Amino acid sequence: MSGFFQLLRKRKELIPLIGFMALAAVGASSASIYFLFTKQDIILNKSSNPEPWERVDPNKPQKLLTINQQWKPVEELEIVKSLTK
């Protein structure tokens, strides 16, 4: 590890590059963890929930930015869903 710091002392122009790369890595990993635990369309255990689309709340937006989203149930799909249950 001391060799790494000696390299940084020798080549000071690498310090901003390493800083930006570390910031990008932290941002990507935090965004991944955020989406993993807050979004309903990501499946962690496929065996306990074989049909995850049945449990998605249609009133909650699934995108980062949603403009004028209005949800209306499709009558044909509701009929099929009631017949299959």
PDB file with SEQRES, HELIX, SHEET and CRYST1 records, atoms N, CA, C and O in Angstrom:
SEQRES   1 A   85  MET SER GLY PHE PHE GLN LEU LEU ARG LYS ARG LYS GLU          
SEQRES   2 A   85  LEU ILE PRO LEU ILE GLY PHE MET ALA LEU ALA ALA VAL          
SEQRES   3 A   85  GLY ALA SER SER ALA SER ILE TYR PHE LEU PHE THR LYS          
SEQRES   4 A   85  GLN ASP ILE ILE LEU ASN LYS SER SER ASN PRO GLU PRO          
SEQRES   5 A   85  TRP GLU ARG VAL ASP PRO ASN LYS PRO GLN LYS LEU LEU          
SEQRES   6 A   85  THR ILE ASN GLN GLN TRP LYS PRO VAL GLU GLU LEU GLU          
SEQRES   7 A   85  ILE VAL LYS SER LEU THR LYS                                  
HELIX    1 AA1 SER A    2  LYS A   10  1                                   9    
HELIX    2 AA2 LEU A   14  THR A   38  1                                  25    
HELIX    3 AA3 PRO A   52  ARG A   55  5                                   4    
HELIX    4 AA4 GLU A   75  THR A   84  1                                  10    
CRYST1    1.000    1.000    1.000  90.00  90.00  90.00 P 1           1          
ATOM      1  N   MET A   1       0.821  -1.191   0.000  1.00  0.00           N  
ATOM      2  CA  MET A   1       0.000   0.000   0.000  1.00  0.00           C  
ATOM      3  C   MET A   1       0.866   1.256   0.000  1.00  0.00           C  
ATOM      4  O   MET A   1       0.478   2.280  -0.563  1.00  0.00           O  
ATOM      5  N   SER A   2       2.022   1.182   0.622  1.00  0.00           N  
ATOM      6  CA  SER A   2       2.899   2.354   0.656  1.00  0.00           C  
ATOM      7  C   SER A   2       3.442   2.654  -0.740  1.00  0.00           C  
ATOM      8  O   SER A   2       3.755   3.804  -1.047  1.00  0.00           O  
ATOM      9  N   GLY A   3       3.557   1.625  -1.590  1.00  0.00           N  
ATOM     10  CA  GLY A   3       3.977   1.850  -2.963  1.00  0.00           C  
ATOM     11  C   GLY A   3       2.969   2.680  -3.725  1.00  0.00           C  
ATOM     12  O   GLY A   3       3.334   3.475  -4.592  1.00  0.00           O  
ATOM     13  N   PHE A   4       1.701   2.497  -3.404  1.00  0.00           N  
ATOM     14  CA  PHE A   4       0.635   3.279  -4.045  1.00  0.00           C  
ATOM     15  C   PHE A   4       0.761   4.756  -3.690  1.00  0.00           C  
ATOM     16  O   PHE A   4       0.637   5.624  -4.554  1.00  0.00           O  
ATOM     17  N   PHE A   5       1.006   5.030  -2.417  1.00  0.00           N  
ATOM     18  CA  PHE A   5       1.141   6.428  -1.985  1.00  0.00           C  
ATOM     19  C   PHE A   5       2.429   7.052  -2.517  1.00  0.00           C  
ATOM     20  O   PHE A   5       2.468   8.250  -2.795  1.00  0.00           O  
ATOM     21  N   GLN A   6       3.476   6.250  -2.659  1.00  0.00           N  
ATOM     22  CA  GLN A   6       4.706   6.769  -3.251  1.00  0.00           C  
ATOM     23  C   GLN A   6       4.483   7.124  -4.715  1.00  0.00           C  
ATOM     24  O   GLN A   6       5.031   8.108  -5.214  1.00  0.00           O  
ATOM     25  N   LEU A   7       3.673   6.316  -5.402  1.00  0.00           N  
ATOM     26  CA  LEU A   7       3.344   6.619  -6.793  1.00  0.00           C  
ATOM     27  C   LEU A   7       2.555   7.925  -6.888  1.00  0.00           C  
ATOM     28  O   LEU A   7       2.781   8.727  -7.795  1.00  0.00           O  
ATOM     29  N   LEU A   8       1.635   8.133  -5.955  1.00  0.00           N  
ATOM     30  CA  LEU A   8       0.866   9.372  -5.949  1.00  0.00           C  
ATOM     31  C   LEU A   8       1.739  10.586  -5.626  1.00  0.00           C  
ATOM     32  O   LEU A   8       1.499  11.675  -6.147  1.00  0.00           O  
ATOM     33  N   ARG A   9       2.738  10.411  -4.782  1.00  0.00           N  
ATOM     34  CA  ARG A   9       3.658  11.512  -4.491  1.00  0.00           C  
ATOM     35  C   ARG A   9       4.479  11.873  -5.718  1.00  0.00           C  
ATOM     36  O   ARG A   9       4.778  13.042  -5.961  1.00  0.00           O  
ATOM     37  N   LYS A  10       4.843  10.845  -6.491  1.00  0.00           N  
ATOM     38  CA  LYS A  10       5.631  11.084  -7.696  1.00  0.00           C  
ATOM     39  C   LYS A  10       4.790  11.715  -8.790  1.00  0.00           C  
ATOM     40  O   LYS A  10       5.221  12.667  -9.441  1.00  0.00           O  
ATOM     41  N   ARG A  11       3.599  11.190  -8.993  1.00  0.00           N  
ATOM     42  CA  ARG A  11       2.731  11.643 -10.089  1.00  0.00           C  
ATOM     43  C   ARG A  11       1.458  12.255  -9.498  1.00  0.00           C  
ATOM     44  O   ARG A  11       0.455  11.566  -9.308  1.00  0.00           O  
ATOM     45  N   LYS A  12       1.514  13.518  -9.221  1.00  0.00           N  
ATOM     46  CA  LYS A  12       0.389  14.219  -8.583  1.00  0.00           C  
ATOM     47  C   LYS A  12      -0.798  14.396  -9.518  1.00  0.00           C  
ATOM     48  O   LYS A  12      -1.907  14.662  -9.055  1.00  0.00           O  
ATOM     49  N   GLU A  13      -0.592  14.256 -10.809  1.00  0.00           N  
ATOM     50  CA  GLU A  13      -1.708  14.403 -11.750  1.00  0.00           C  
ATOM     51  C   GLU A  13      -2.684  13.234 -11.692  1.00  0.00           C  
ATOM     52  O   GLU A  13      -3.780  13.319 -12.245  1.00  0.00           O  
ATOM     53  N   LEU A  14      -2.300  12.142 -11.028  1.00  0.00           N  
ATOM     54  CA  LEU A  14      -3.201  10.992 -10.888  1.00  0.00           C  
ATOM     55  C   LEU A  14      -4.216  11.176  -9.759  1.00  0.00           C  
ATOM     56  O   LEU A  14      -5.216  10.460  -9.717  1.00  0.00           O  
ATOM     57  N   ILE A  15      -3.984  12.100  -8.864  1.00  0.00           N  
ATOM     58  CA  ILE A  15      -4.869  12.272  -7.703  1.00  0.00           C  
ATOM     59  C   ILE A  15      -6.296  12.632  -8.120  1.00  0.00           C  
ATOM     60  O   ILE A  15      -7.221  12.006  -7.603  1.00  0.00           O  
ATOM     61  N   PRO A  16      -6.550  13.604  -9.024  1.00  0.00           N  
ATOM     62  CA  PRO A  16      -7.939  13.875  -9.426  1.00  0.00           C  
ATOM     63  C   PRO A  16      -8.586  12.698 -10.165  1.00  0.00           C  
ATOM     64  O   PRO A  16      -9.780  12.442 -10.009  1.00  0.00           O  
ATOM     65  N   LEU A  17      -7.793  11.988 -10.965  1.00  0.00           N  
ATOM     66  CA  LEU A  17      -8.332  10.826 -11.680  1.00  0.00           C  
ATOM     67  C   LEU A  17      -8.799   9.753 -10.705  1.00  0.00           C  
ATOM     68  O   LEU A  17      -9.884   9.194 -10.864  1.00  0.00           O  
ATOM     69  N   ILE A  18      -7.992   9.470  -9.709  1.00  0.00           N  
ATOM     70  CA  ILE A  18      -8.361   8.466  -8.707  1.00  0.00           C  
ATOM     71  C   ILE A  18      -9.566   8.949  -7.906  1.00  0.00           C  
ATOM     72  O   ILE A  18     -10.437   8.151  -7.560  1.00  0.00           O  
ATOM     73  N   GLY A  19      -9.624  10.247  -7.608  1.00  0.00           N  
ATOM     74  CA  GLY A  19     -10.773  10.792  -6.881  1.00  0.00           C  
ATOM     75  C   GLY A  19     -12.067  10.655  -7.666  1.00  0.00           C  
ATOM     76  O   GLY A  19     -13.093  10.267  -7.109  1.00  0.00           O  
ATOM     77  N   PHE A  20     -12.027  10.975  -8.968  1.00  0.00           N  
ATOM     78  CA  PHE A  20     -13.230  10.836  -9.788  1.00  0.00           C  
ATOM     79  C   PHE A  20     -13.643   9.381  -9.950  1.00  0.00           C  
ATOM     80  O   PHE A  20     -14.834   9.068  -9.952  1.00  0.00           O  
ATOM     81  N   MET A  21     -12.676   8.500 -10.083  1.00  0.00           N  
ATOM     82  CA  MET A  21     -13.002   7.075 -10.216  1.00  0.00           C  
ATOM     83  C   MET A  21     -13.621   6.534  -8.918  1.00  0.00           C  
ATOM     84  O   MET A  21     -14.556   5.735  -8.957  1.00  0.00           O  
ATOM     85  N   ALA A  22     -13.097   6.971  -7.785  1.00  0.00           N  
ATOM     86  CA  ALA A  22     -13.665   6.539  -6.504  1.00  0.00           C  
ATOM     87  C   ALA A  22     -15.076   7.080  -6.332  1.00  0.00           C  
ATOM     88  O   ALA A  22     -15.957   6.373  -5.844  1.00  0.00           O  
ATOM     89  N   LEU A  23     -15.297   8.329  -6.730  1.00  0.00           N  
ATOM     90  CA  LEU A  23     -16.637   8.917  -6.645  1.00  0.00           C  
ATOM     91  C   LEU A  23     -17.625   8.175  -7.554  1.00  0.00           C  
ATOM     92  O   LEU A  23     -18.770   7.941  -7.169  1.00  0.00           O  
ATOM     93  N   ALA A  24     -17.182   7.810  -8.749  1.00  0.00           N  
ATOM     94  CA  ALA A  24     -18.046   7.064  -9.668  1.00  0.00           C  
ATOM     95  C   ALA A  24     -18.361   5.677  -9.118  1.00  0.00           C  
ATOM     96  O   ALA A  24     -19.494   5.209  -9.239  1.00  0.00           O  
ATOM     97  N   ALA A  25     -17.382   5.020  -8.522  1.00  0.00           N  
ATOM     98  CA  ALA A  25     -17.610   3.683  -7.956  1.00  0.00           C  
ATOM     99  C   ALA A  25     -18.578   3.741  -6.777  1.00  0.00           C  
ATOM    100  O   ALA A  25     -19.456   2.887  -6.650  1.00  0.00           O  
ATOM    101  N   VAL A  26     -18.423   4.738  -5.922  1.00  0.00           N  
ATOM    102  CA  VAL A  26     -19.328   4.889  -4.779  1.00  0.00           C  
ATOM    103  C   VAL A  26     -20.736   5.217  -5.267  1.00  0.00           C  
ATOM    104  O   VAL A  26     -21.710   4.680  -4.740  1.00  0.00           O  
ATOM    105  N   GLY A  27     -20.855   6.087  -6.264  1.00  0.00           N  
ATOM    106  CA  GLY A  27     -22.174   6.432  -6.799  1.00  0.00           C  
ATOM    107  C   GLY A  27     -22.867   5.250  -7.450  1.00  0.00           C  
ATOM    108  O   GLY A  27     -24.065   5.047  -7.252  1.00  0.00           O  
ATOM    109  N   ALA A  28     -22.127   4.469  -8.223  1.00  0.00           N  
ATOM    110  CA  ALA A  28     -22.727   3.308  -8.884  1.00  0.00           C  
ATOM    111  C   ALA A  28     -23.163   2.252  -7.873  1.00  0.00           C  
ATOM    112  O   ALA A  28     -24.241   1.673  -8.004  1.00  0.00           O  
ATOM    113  N   SER A  29     -22.341   2.005  -6.879  1.00  0.00           N  
ATOM    114  CA  SER A  29     -22.718   0.991  -5.892  1.00  0.00           C  
ATOM    115  C   SER A  29     -23.877   1.471  -5.017  1.00  0.00           C  
ATOM    116  O   SER A  29     -24.745   0.671  -4.668  1.00  0.00           O  
ATOM    117  N   SER A  30     -23.912   2.748  -4.657  1.00  0.00           N  
ATOM    118  CA  SER A  30     -25.033   3.227  -3.845  1.00  0.00           C  
ATOM    119  C   SER A  30     -26.328   3.244  -4.653  1.00  0.00           C  
ATOM    120  O   SER A  30     -27.392   2.955  -4.105  1.00  0.00           O  
ATOM    121  N   ALA A  31     -26.263   3.573  -5.939  1.00  0.00           N  
ATOM    122  CA  ALA A  31     -27.467   3.518  -6.770  1.00  0.00           C  
ATOM    123  C   ALA A  31     -27.948   2.080  -6.913  1.00  0.00           C  
ATOM    124  O   ALA A  31     -29.154   1.836  -6.894  1.00  0.00           O  
ATOM    125  N   SER A  32     -27.040   1.129  -7.055  1.00  0.00           N  
ATOM    126  CA  SER A  32     -27.425  -0.276  -7.159  1.00  0.00           C  
ATOM    127  C   SER A  32     -28.114  -0.755  -5.890  1.00  0.00           C  
ATOM    128  O   SER A  32     -29.137  -1.437  -5.953  1.00  0.00           O  
ATOM    129  N   ILE A  33     -27.562  -0.404  -4.753  1.00  0.00           N  
ATOM    130  CA  ILE A  33     -28.165  -0.815  -3.487  1.00  0.00           C  
ATOM    131  C   ILE A  33     -29.516  -0.140  -3.291  1.00  0.00           C  
ATOM    132  O   ILE A  33     -30.451  -0.769  -2.795  1.00  0.00           O  
ATOM    133  N   TYR A  34     -29.636   1.126  -3.669  1.00  0.00           N  
ATOM    134  CA  TYR A  34     -30.910   1.835  -3.548  1.00  0.00           C  
ATOM    135  C   TYR A  34     -31.991   1.156  -4.393  1.00  0.00           C  
ATOM    136  O   TYR A  34     -33.094   0.906  -3.907  1.00  0.00           O  
ATOM    137  N   PHE A  35     -31.678   0.860  -5.650  1.00  0.00           N  
ATOM    138  CA  PHE A  35     -32.661   0.222  -6.520  1.00  0.00           C  
ATOM    139  C   PHE A  35     -32.975  -1.197  -6.072  1.00  0.00           C  
ATOM    140  O   PHE A  35     -34.102  -1.664  -6.232  1.00  0.00           O  
ATOM    141  N   LEU A  36     -31.997  -1.880  -5.517  1.00  0.00           N  
ATOM    142  CA  LEU A  36     -32.209  -3.249  -5.068  1.00  0.00           C  
ATOM    143  C   LEU A  36     -33.228  -3.321  -3.941  1.00  0.00           C  
ATOM    144  O   LEU A  36     -34.053  -4.234  -3.905  1.00  0.00           O  
ATOM    145  N   PHE A  37     -33.175  -2.370  -3.026  1.00  0.00           N  
ATOM    146  CA  PHE A  37     -34.043  -2.442  -1.859  1.00  0.00           C  
ATOM    147  C   PHE A  37     -35.310  -1.597  -1.955  1.00  0.00           C  
ATOM    148  O   PHE A  37     -36.203  -1.764  -1.123  1.00  0.00           O  
ATOM    149  N   THR A  38     -35.429  -0.695  -2.935  1.00  0.00           N  
ATOM    150  CA  THR A  38     -36.617   0.154  -2.982  1.00  0.00           C  
ATOM    151  C   THR A  38     -37.535  -0.138  -4.159  1.00  0.00           C  
ATOM    152  O   THR A  38     -38.723   0.175  -4.083  1.00  0.00           O  
ATOM    153  N   LYS A  39     -37.052  -0.709  -5.212  1.00  0.00           N  
ATOM    154  CA  LYS A  39     -37.887  -0.960  -6.388  1.00  0.00           C  
ATOM    155  C   LYS A  39     -38.513  -2.344  -6.306  1.00  0.00           C  
ATOM    156  O   LYS A  39     -37.879  -3.303  -5.867  1.00  0.00           O  
ATOM    157  N   GLN A  40     -39.763  -2.430  -6.734  1.00  0.00           N  
ATOM    158  CA  GLN A  40     -40.498  -3.688  -6.626  1.00  0.00           C  
ATOM    159  C   GLN A  40     -40.234  -4.623  -7.794  1.00  0.00           C  
ATOM    160  O   GLN A  40     -40.521  -5.816  -7.692  1.00  0.00           O  
ATOM    161  N   ASP A  41     -39.701  -4.129  -8.891  1.00  0.00           N  
ATOM    162  CA  ASP A  41     -39.530  -4.978 -10.057  1.00  0.00           C  
ATOM    163  C   ASP A  41     -38.200  -5.723 -10.073  1.00  0.00           C  
ATOM    164  O   ASP A  41     -37.892  -6.399 -11.055  1.00  0.00           O  
ATOM    165  N   ILE A  42     -37.410  -5.617  -9.018  1.00  0.00           N  
ATOM    166  CA  ILE A  42     -36.161  -6.363  -8.906  1.00  0.00           C  
ATOM    167  C   ILE A  42     -36.411  -7.576  -8.034  1.00  0.00           C  
ATOM    168  O   ILE A  42     -36.920  -7.450  -6.920  1.00  0.00           O  
ATOM    169  N   ILE A  43     -36.055  -8.752  -8.533  1.00  0.00           N  
ATOM    170  CA  ILE A  43     -36.343 -10.007  -7.844  1.00  0.00           C  
ATOM    171  C   ILE A  43     -35.059 -10.559  -7.253  1.00  0.00           C  
ATOM    172  O   ILE A  43     -34.070 -10.736  -7.964  1.00  0.00           O  
ATOM    173  N   LEU A  44     -35.070 -10.829  -5.957  1.00  0.00           N  
ATOM    174  CA  LEU A  44     -33.923 -11.455  -5.312  1.00  0.00           C  
ATOM    175  C   LEU A  44     -34.104 -12.960  -5.180  1.00  0.00           C  
ATOM    176  O   LEU A  44     -33.148 -13.717  -5.347  1.00  0.00           O  
ATOM    177  N   ASN A  45     -35.316 -13.398  -4.882  1.00  0.00           N  
ATOM    178  CA  ASN A  45     -35.591 -14.818  -4.664  1.00  0.00           C  
ATOM    179  C   ASN A  45     -36.691 -15.243  -5.629  1.00  0.00           C  
ATOM    180  O   ASN A  45     -37.865 -14.944  -5.409  1.00  0.00           O  
ATOM    181  N   LYS A  46     -36.313 -15.937  -6.689  1.00  0.00           N  
ATOM    182  CA  LYS A  46     -37.292 -16.303  -7.705  1.00  0.00           C  
ATOM    183  C   LYS A  46     -38.175 -17.471  -7.282  1.00  0.00           C  
ATOM    184  O   LYS A  46     -39.284 -17.616  -7.796  1.00  0.00           O  
ATOM    185  N   SER A  47     -37.711 -18.301  -6.361  1.00  0.00           N  
ATOM    186  CA  SER A  47     -38.488 -19.487  -6.000  1.00  0.00           C  
ATOM    187  C   SER A  47     -39.684 -19.155  -5.105  1.00  0.00           C  
ATOM    188  O   SER A  47     -40.717 -19.819  -5.193  1.00  0.00           O  
ATOM    189  N   SER A  48     -39.564 -18.141  -4.249  1.00  0.00           N  
ATOM    190  CA  SER A  48     -40.682 -17.838  -3.350  1.00  0.00           C  
ATOM    191  C   SER A  48     -41.730 -16.944  -4.002  1.00  0.00           C  
ATOM    192  O   SER A  48     -42.867 -16.890  -3.533  1.00  0.00           O  
ATOM    193  N   ASN A  49     -41.367 -16.239  -5.082  1.00  0.00           N  
ATOM    194  CA  ASN A  49     -42.299 -15.337  -5.743  1.00  0.00           C  
ATOM    195  C   ASN A  49     -42.198 -15.555  -7.259  1.00  0.00           C  
ATOM    196  O   ASN A  49     -41.512 -14.796  -7.942  1.00  0.00           O  
ATOM    197  N   PRO A  50     -42.874 -16.584  -7.792  1.00  0.00           N  
ATOM    198  CA  PRO A  50     -42.712 -16.879  -9.221  1.00  0.00           C  
ATOM    199  C   PRO A  50     -43.376 -15.857 -10.141  1.00  0.00           C  
ATOM    200  O   PRO A  50     -42.997 -15.761 -11.308  1.00  0.00           O  
ATOM    201  N   GLU A  51     -44.341 -15.102  -9.662  1.00  0.00           N  
ATOM    202  CA  GLU A  51     -45.029 -14.103 -10.478  1.00  0.00           C  
ATOM    203  C   GLU A  51     -44.931 -12.739  -9.798  1.00  0.00           C  
ATOM    204  O   GLU A  51     -45.906 -12.290  -9.196  1.00  0.00           O  
ATOM    205  N   PRO A  52     -43.788 -12.074  -9.875  1.00  0.00           N  
ATOM    206  CA  PRO A  52     -43.629 -10.815  -9.144  1.00  0.00           C  
ATOM    207  C   PRO A  52     -44.435  -9.667  -9.720  1.00  0.00           C  
ATOM    208  O   PRO A  52     -44.698  -8.692  -9.015  1.00  0.00           O  
ATOM    209  N   TRP A  53     -44.832  -9.753 -10.969  1.00  0.00           N  
ATOM    210  CA  TRP A  53     -45.599  -8.659 -11.575  1.00  0.00           C  
ATOM    211  C   TRP A  53     -46.999  -8.558 -10.989  1.00  0.00           C  
ATOM    212  O   TRP A  53     -47.669  -7.541 -11.171  1.00  0.00           O  
ATOM    213  N   GLU A  54     -47.455  -9.593 -10.287  1.00  0.00           N  
ATOM    214  CA  GLU A  54     -48.768  -9.542  -9.646  1.00  0.00           C  
ATOM    215  C   GLU A  54     -48.755  -8.639  -8.412  1.00  0.00           C  
ATOM    216  O   GLU A  54     -49.803  -8.137  -8.005  1.00  0.00           O  
ATOM    217  N   ARG A  55     -47.594  -8.430  -7.823  1.00  0.00           N  
ATOM    218  CA  ARG A  55     -47.511  -7.661  -6.587  1.00  0.00           C  
ATOM    219  C   ARG A  55     -47.025  -6.236  -6.788  1.00  0.00           C  
ATOM    220  O   ARG A  55     -46.805  -5.531  -5.803  1.00  0.00           O  
ATOM    221  N   VAL A  56     -46.852  -5.790  -8.006  1.00  0.00           N  
ATOM    222  CA  VAL A  56     -46.394  -4.429  -8.265  1.00  0.00           C  
ATOM    223  C   VAL A  56     -47.563  -3.473  -8.091  1.00  0.00           C  
ATOM    224  O   VAL A  56     -48.626  -3.668  -8.678  1.00  0.00           O  
ATOM    225  N   ASP A  57     -47.364  -2.449  -7.288  1.00  0.00           N  
ATOM    226  CA  ASP A  57     -48.403  -1.452  -7.047  1.00  0.00           C  
ATOM    227  C   ASP A  57     -48.504  -0.534  -8.263  1.00  0.00           C  
ATOM    228  O   ASP A  57     -47.541   0.171  -8.565  1.00  0.00           O  
ATOM    229  N   PRO A  58     -49.626  -0.515  -8.968  1.00  0.00           N  
ATOM    230  CA  PRO A  58     -49.721   0.311 -10.174  1.00  0.00           C  
ATOM    231  C   PRO A  58     -49.765   1.812  -9.885  1.00  0.00           C  
ATOM    232  O   PRO A  58     -49.499   2.619 -10.776  1.00  0.00           O  
ATOM    233  N   ASN A  59     -50.092   2.187  -8.669  1.00  0.00           N  
ATOM    234  CA  ASN A  59     -50.161   3.608  -8.337  1.00  0.00           C  
ATOM    235  C   ASN A  59     -48.797   4.192  -7.988  1.00  0.00           C  
ATOM    236  O   ASN A  59     -48.636   5.412  -7.952  1.00  0.00           O  
ATOM    237  N   LYS A  60     -47.821   3.335  -7.732  1.00  0.00           N  
ATOM    238  CA  LYS A  60     -46.476   3.801  -7.402  1.00  0.00           C  
ATOM    239  C   LYS A  60     -45.639   3.799  -8.677  1.00  0.00           C  
ATOM    240  O   LYS A  60     -45.523   2.757  -9.323  1.00  0.00           O  
ATOM    241  N   PRO A  61     -45.056   4.927  -9.057  1.00  0.00           N  
ATOM    242  CA  PRO A  61     -44.261   4.965 -10.285  1.00  0.00           C  
ATOM    243  C   PRO A  61     -43.004   4.117 -10.158  1.00  0.00           C  
ATOM    244  O   PRO A  61     -42.380   4.087  -9.097  1.00  0.00           O  
ATOM    245  N   GLN A  62     -42.628   3.428 -11.229  1.00  0.00           N  
ATOM    246  CA  GLN A  62     -41.482   2.533 -11.229  1.00  0.00           C  
ATOM    247  C   GLN A  62     -40.261   3.160 -11.888  1.00  0.00           C  
ATOM    248  O   GLN A  62     -39.192   2.550 -11.901  1.00  0.00           O  
ATOM    249  N   LYS A  63     -40.395   4.353 -12.428  1.00  0.00           N  
ATOM    250  CA  LYS A  63     -39.288   5.003 -13.112  1.00  0.00           C  
ATOM    251  C   LYS A  63     -38.715   6.108 -12.238  1.00  0.00           C  
ATOM    252  O   LYS A  63     -39.337   6.526 -11.262  1.00  0.00           O  
ATOM    253  N   LEU A  64     -37.527   6.576 -12.595  1.00  0.00           N  
ATOM    254  CA  LEU A  64     -36.952   7.696 -11.860  1.00  0.00           C  
ATOM    255  C   LEU A  64     -37.736   8.975 -12.088  1.00  0.00           C  
ATOM    256  O   LEU A  64     -37.914   9.772 -11.167  1.00  0.00           O  
ATOM    257  N   LEU A  65     -38.211   9.174 -13.326  1.00  0.00           N  
ATOM    258  CA  LEU A  65     -38.973  10.370 -13.670  1.00  0.00           C  
ATOM    259  C   LEU A  65     -40.229   9.937 -14.413  1.00  0.00           C  
ATOM    260  O   LEU A  65     -40.143   9.329 -15.480  1.00  0.00           O  
ATOM    261  N   THR A  66     -41.384  10.244 -13.858  1.00  0.00           N  
ATOM    262  CA  THR A  66     -42.650   9.887 -14.476  1.00  0.00           C  
ATOM    263  C   THR A  66     -43.468  11.159 -14.653  1.00  0.00           C  
ATOM    264  O   THR A  66     -43.716  11.884 -13.689  1.00  0.00           O  
ATOM    265  N   ILE A  67     -43.885  11.427 -15.882  1.00  0.00           N  
ATOM    266  CA  ILE A  67     -44.652  12.631 -16.175  1.00  0.00           C  
ATOM    267  C   ILE A  67     -46.069  12.222 -16.567  1.00  0.00           C  
ATOM    268  O   ILE A  67     -46.262  11.466 -17.519  1.00  0.00           O  
ATOM    269  N   ASN A  68     -47.051  12.719 -15.834  1.00  0.00           N  
ATOM    270  CA  ASN A  68     -48.479  12.505 -16.113  1.00  0.00           C  
ATOM    271  C   ASN A  68     -48.843  11.028 -16.246  1.00  0.00           C  
ATOM    272  O   ASN A  68     -49.463  10.624 -17.230  1.00  0.00           O  
ATOM    273  N   GLN A  69     -48.460  10.230 -15.261  1.00  0.00           N  
ATOM    274  CA  GLN A  69     -48.807   8.817 -15.301  1.00  0.00           C  
ATOM    275  C   GLN A  69     -50.217   8.620 -14.757  1.00  0.00           C  
ATOM    276  O   GLN A  69     -50.534   9.034 -13.642  1.00  0.00           O  
ATOM    277  N   GLN A  70     -51.041   7.990 -15.556  1.00  0.00           N  
ATOM    278  CA  GLN A  70     -52.383   7.641 -15.112  1.00  0.00           C  
ATOM    279  C   GLN A  70     -52.586   6.165 -15.410  1.00  0.00           C  
ATOM    280  O   GLN A  70     -52.330   5.705 -16.522  1.00  0.00           O  
ATOM    281  N   TRP A  71     -53.043   5.434 -14.415  1.00  0.00           N  
ATOM    282  CA  TRP A  71     -53.215   4.006 -14.565  1.00  0.00           C  
ATOM    283  C   TRP A  71     -54.691   3.676 -14.541  1.00  0.00           C  
ATOM    284  O   TRP A  71     -55.423   4.111 -13.652  1.00  0.00           O  
ATOM    285  N   LYS A  72     -55.126   2.902 -15.526  1.00  0.00           N  
ATOM    286  CA  LYS A  72     -56.498   2.414 -15.578  1.00  0.00           C  
ATOM    287  C   LYS A  72     -56.442   0.907 -15.788  1.00  0.00           C  
ATOM    288  O   LYS A  72     -55.684   0.429 -16.631  1.00  0.00           O  
ATOM    289  N   PRO A  73     -57.232   0.158 -15.036  1.00  0.00           N  
ATOM    290  CA  PRO A  73     -57.202  -1.292 -15.233  1.00  0.00           C  
ATOM    291  C   PRO A  73     -57.829  -1.677 -16.577  1.00  0.00           C  
ATOM    292  O   PRO A  73     -58.829  -1.098 -17.001  1.00  0.00           O  
ATOM    293  N   VAL A  74     -57.225  -2.655 -17.228  1.00  0.00           N  
ATOM    294  CA  VAL A  74     -57.754  -3.169 -18.486  1.00  0.00           C  
ATOM    295  C   VAL A  74     -58.808  -4.214 -18.138  1.00  0.00           C  
ATOM    296  O   VAL A  74     -58.518  -5.168 -17.416  1.00  0.00           O  
ATOM    297  N   GLU A  75     -60.021  -4.043 -18.642  1.00  0.00           N  
ATOM    298  CA  GLU A  75     -61.135  -4.898 -18.243  1.00  0.00           C  
ATOM    299  C   GLU A  75     -60.903  -6.353 -18.619  1.00  0.00           C  
ATOM    300  O   GLU A  75     -61.221  -7.252 -17.841  1.00  0.00           O  
ATOM    301  N   GLU A  76     -60.346  -6.594 -19.811  1.00  0.00           N  
ATOM    302  CA  GLU A  76     -60.128  -7.965 -20.254  1.00  0.00           C  
ATOM    303  C   GLU A  76     -59.128  -8.690 -19.365  1.00  0.00           C  
ATOM    304  O   GLU A  76     -59.290  -9.872 -19.063  1.00  0.00           O  
ATOM    305  N   LEU A  77     -58.095  -7.968 -18.952  1.00  0.00           N  
ATOM    306  CA  LEU A  77     -57.108  -8.590 -18.076  1.00  0.00           C  
ATOM    307  C   LEU A  77     -57.681  -8.872 -16.685  1.00  0.00           C  
ATOM    308  O   LEU A  77     -57.346  -9.885 -16.071  1.00  0.00           O  
ATOM    309  N   GLU A  78     -58.522  -8.002 -16.200  1.00  0.00           N  
ATOM    310  CA  GLU A  78     -59.150  -8.228 -14.899  1.00  0.00           C  
ATOM    311  C   GLU A  78     -60.073  -9.443 -14.954  1.00  0.00           C  
ATOM    312  O   GLU A  78     -60.159 -10.202 -13.988  1.00  0.00           O  
ATOM    313  N   ILE A  79     -60.758  -9.631 -16.073  1.00  0.00           N  
ATOM    314  CA  ILE A  79     -61.630 -10.799 -16.226  1.00  0.00           C  
ATOM    315  C   ILE A  79     -60.812 -12.071 -16.241  1.00  0.00           C  
ATOM    316  O   ILE A  79     -61.160 -13.048 -15.577  1.00  0.00           O  
ATOM    317  N   VAL A  80     -59.715 -12.065 -17.003  1.00  0.00           N  
ATOM    318  CA  VAL A  80     -58.845 -13.249 -17.070  1.00  0.00           C  
ATOM    319  C   VAL A  80     -58.230 -13.525 -15.718  1.00  0.00           C  
ATOM    320  O   VAL A  80     -58.128 -14.684 -15.317  1.00  0.00           O  
ATOM    321  N   LYS A  81     -57.818 -12.492 -15.004  1.00  0.00           N  
ATOM    322  CA  LYS A  81     -57.230 -12.685 -13.684  1.00  0.00           C  
ATOM    323  C   LYS A  81     -58.240 -13.283 -12.708  1.00  0.00           C  
ATOM    324  O   LYS A  81     -57.890 -14.142 -11.899  1.00  0.00           O  
ATOM    325  N   SER A  82     -59.500 -12.828 -12.785  1.00  0.00           N  
ATOM    326  CA  SER A  82     -60.503 -13.373 -11.871  1.00  0.00           C  
ATOM    327  C   SER A  82     -60.855 -14.816 -12.218  1.00  0.00           C  
ATOM    328  O   SER A  82     -61.216 -15.596 -11.337  1.00  0.00           O  
ATOM    329  N   LEU A  83     -60.752 -15.177 -13.504  1.00  0.00           N  
ATOM    330  CA  LEU A  83     -61.072 -16.548 -13.911  1.00  0.00           C  
ATOM    331  C   LEU A  83     -59.952 -17.521 -13.553  1.00  0.00           C  
ATOM    332  O   LEU A  83     -60.222 -18.690 -13.276  1.00  0.00           O  
ATOM    333  N   THR A  84     -58.719 -17.066 -13.553  1.00  0.00           N  
ATOM    334  CA  THR A  84     -57.606 -17.961 -13.278  1.00  0.00           C  
ATOM    335  C   THR A  84     -57.345 -18.173 -11.799  1.00  0.00           C  
ATOM    336  O   THR A  84     -56.617 -19.094 -11.430  1.00  0.00           O  
ATOM    337  N   LYS A  85     -57.920 -17.346 -10.950  1.00  0.00           N  
ATOM    338  CA  LYS A  85     -57.694 -17.513  -9.502  1.00  0.00           C  
ATOM    339  C   LYS A  85     -58.736 -18.348  -8.854  1.00  0.00           C  
ATOM    340  O   LYS A  85     -58.681 -18.576  -7.645  1.00  0.00           O  
TER     341      LYS A  85                                                      
END                                                                             
